[in-house]
Each structure stands twice: as structure tokens, then as C-alpha cells.
Amino acid sequence: MAASSLAIPQGRSAAVGPPLQSRKRVPALPCNLVVRSAAGEGSPAVEPDLSVRVNGLEMPNPFVIGSGPPGTNYTVMKRAFDEGWGAVIAKTVSLDSSKVVNVTPRYAKLRAGSNGSAKGQIIGWENIELISDRPLETMLNEFKQLKKEYPERILIGSIMEEYNKDAWHELIERVEESGVDALEINFSCPHGMPERKMGAAVGQDCALLEEVCGWINERATIPVWAKMTPNITDISQPARVALRSGCEGIAAINTIMSVMGIDLDTLRPEPCVEGYSTPGGYSSKAVHPIALAKVMQIAQMMKAEYNVKDFSLSGIGGVETGHDAAEFILLGADTVQVCTGVMMHGYGLVKKLCDELKEFMRKHNFSTIEEFRGASLQYFTTHTELVRRQQEAIRQRKAVRKGLQSDKDWTGDGFVKETESMVSN
Ligand SMILES: Cc1cc2nc3c(=O)[nH]c(=O)nc-3n(C[C@H](O)[C@H](O)[C@H](O)COP(=O)(O)O)c2cc1C
């Protein structure tokens, strides 16, 4: 990533008011916001500006570490900031980590190519990993340390709790105290936690979601993003409920419920733990088209029902290139999260992502992210409308080919063109 896009605003001026009625703190506009002037005739093309401002948070680029192993402790989160990620979302924490017991193996890969040979490219990734198994206090001390060392960088705490108002309030207060800039609520982990009415069990039940979002937003004083599960028929419904209940942003998608495969020698499912398995969460390249569809559905709902400037959307799923990210942004995403991509390619991936996104922007002469955010949403319609458009296009092509239908259609002004339209090639 070019040094210019790493520039972090230094000063803080008078605070702008919070969006909505909420009591949440929204960071002030930085004094040194760069005002871009349009390049005049003959002036060199302006370097694309990747910086984004999301729910009042300034990020040098839209690339965010998605909650998971890449945000699991101080060392790796520090690495993410040093490599230039726009923001980091830590691994999901809860009040009592002693209830979180992980197993190994907990990952399984799907490879392209013949018989899933070990040489084939990884296209799908299943995990049965739970949320963080590290003590909350340890994680909070690491958040504090990171914010001390990187005060201008955006650190987001990801949280999940049981169906208990007091527990949610305590968790929010303690995580906020650590100095994080925003909260992402994990309403979407597909395995393990639903048994305790956590994660996807909440994201799949709009009544429960509304109640829990109410508890969260009556206590939170910083922006809250609700992370949605794709394991539901219409993802726009819980997204609508979360926004209506005071959340400032939606993040989508978490992993897709999956069974990676069955070993045809042992007849056992994978990943196999002591001979048994459990359905897990699917991520990586294979989920990207599904994630695009879910983000598109949420963005259409937000565009139709909300003032999109007050709310944010974070696209997640199978991002490995700047072009994958451009697709999410074209569908209305403000930021783009990457989890499995970092597990496969390392933290340096952000440089490639920035370079490729800039290359796309240069090609279309876009100088800011905002110039093309949501630009492709207008090209979605119903299948009935596609049929009508195609029939109309065929009718027009036939009319052109046929030329005039009758001698009475000749005109004086269009006479030469009308003659041409009937000449055979
Ligand atoms: C191993 C692994 C662990 C994850 N842990 C969490 C988690 O603790 N909290 C959470 O909200 N999402 C978690 N996720 C989901 C990711 O943040 C992301 O939503 C999903 O993997 C899709 O994005 P990707 O294709 O870039 O990985 C995890 C994903 C993986 C692969």
C-alpha cells in the first residue's frame, strides 16, 4: 500500500452530533480532512484515495481484519496494524472463557482440481472453531495495550453472550472500558454456541434479536455493528431488525453451515474428532458469490428504508483480491473484512488488496471509494423485468433489421437513413 493511504488523521476538532437518537459517542471530524480538487485538463491523474469514514471512524483503507484467528491476540493484531490494515476486529470474546473448549482438528479444506488433490487451489474452508478461549481479562488488557500504542487506528471488539441482559451489559461495559472504537456483535456463529442460545441462535430469530439488540444499544456508547448469519432464508429481515433496534451497522456474512465431506475409506465425516464430527462454518473463495448476494439484499433494504449515510455495511466472504473487495463496495459495502484470506496468505495481503483496488479505481477514474459505493445496485431487478427487457430488445433489433414496415412510413428528413436500413450487407 502506498504511504499516502496510510496517513492517519492526527487532530480532533469539535464533535459532530451522533447519528440517530442514540447516546453513543461518534468520533469528531479530524481537522486535517483532505479536500480533493478535481484534476484539471492535462493535470496528472489523482492517486485514488482509499480512506473511508464509517460511523464516524476514520480508516486509511476499507480493509478490515474479520473476527477469527487473525485477531486472536496482541501479537497478531499488532502485526495487522503494522502491515496497514484499515481496522482490526478481534476474535469474539464472552464473559466466561472457561465454557469455551476447542477441539483439534477443527479445520478442513476443499481444494479445486482432480479428486481434491493436495496440490489443488484451496477454494473452501470449514471450521468448527468456537469463540475465543482466552480469559476476557487477558484480551481486554491486550486491547488496552494496542489502543495505547496505536491510538489513531481502529480496533473493534467482537462480543457474544448468553441470553441474559445483565451479562450483556457487563460485557459491553468491560469491553468499552478497554478503549475499543466500536463493537461487532456476533449473532452468527453457526456451531457450538447456539446450544447456549448464543450466536446464530439469536441471528436466526428476529424476536430474540430485537430484544438482545435493545439490551445492547441501551448500554453501548460506541457504534455497534450486528454480524449476520447467512443460514437464514431472508437475511434482510434480521438486518432490518438490528438497525431498527439501534445498531449503527451491519456486517455480513459469517460462515455458512457445512459438512466438508465424508472419508470414503472410514465413512467418517470431516473434520474428524475421535471418529465423529459436527457441522461447521464454510468460508473462503467458494462463499464469495453467496456473500455478494446476501450483501446485495441487505444493501437494497438499507437503500429503500434507511438514510444510508447514517448506517454502515461491512461485506465479508471469500475476499482474496482487491477486485473481490471492489464487488462488495459496488454493492454498497463501506468496508470489506477478510478472515480466511489472511489465514492463507498472511497479513501482507493488505498491500495487494490496496494495489488491486486502486488499479480498479484508476481504470474507471474513481478518486474515492464513495464515488462507486453502491453503483451496481441499480442493475438488479426481478426476473419478470429481465424477460420484459429482453423481449423489448429483441423487438427493437428486429425492427431495425426489417427497416420500414410500410411505404407510408417514409419521411423526408430520415429518407437516407431509412433507405440504408433496408440495404442488405
Ligand atoms: C477459523 C475461523 C474462525 C472464526 N471465528 C470467528 C469468530 O470468533 N467470530 C466471528 O464473528 N466470526 C468468526 N469467523 C467468521 C469470519 O469472521 C468470516 O465471517 C467468515 O469466515 C467469512 O469470511 P472469509 O471468507 O473472509 O473467512 C471465523 C472464521 C474462521 C475461518
The ligand as an ORCA input file, in Angstrom:
! r2SCAN-3c Opt
* xyz 0 1
  C     -11.273    -20.345     11.740
  C     -12.321    -19.284     11.765
  C     -12.721    -18.729     12.981
  C     -13.700    -17.734     13.021
  N     -14.044    -17.178     14.221
  C     -14.968    -16.173     14.263
  C     -15.276    -15.523     15.479
  O     -14.730    -15.800     16.535
  N     -16.218    -14.541     15.440
  C     -16.854    -14.152     14.291
  O     -17.681    -13.243     14.320
  N     -16.539    -14.745     13.117
  C     -15.622    -15.735     13.073
  N     -15.302    -16.318     11.863
  C     -16.017    -15.897     10.630
  C     -15.222    -14.875      9.817
  O     -15.028    -13.675     10.527
  C     -15.951    -14.563      8.482
  O     -17.222    -14.014      8.773
  C     -16.136    -15.776      7.587
  O     -15.081    -16.676      7.712
  C     -16.254    -15.391      6.099
  O     -15.167    -14.597      5.666
  P     -13.819    -15.189      4.991
  O     -14.212    -15.994      3.767
  O     -13.005    -13.968      4.665
  O     -13.183    -16.040      6.028
  C     -14.307    -17.305     11.804
  C     -13.886    -17.853     10.589
  C     -12.901    -18.825     10.547
  C     -12.480    -19.385      9.218
*
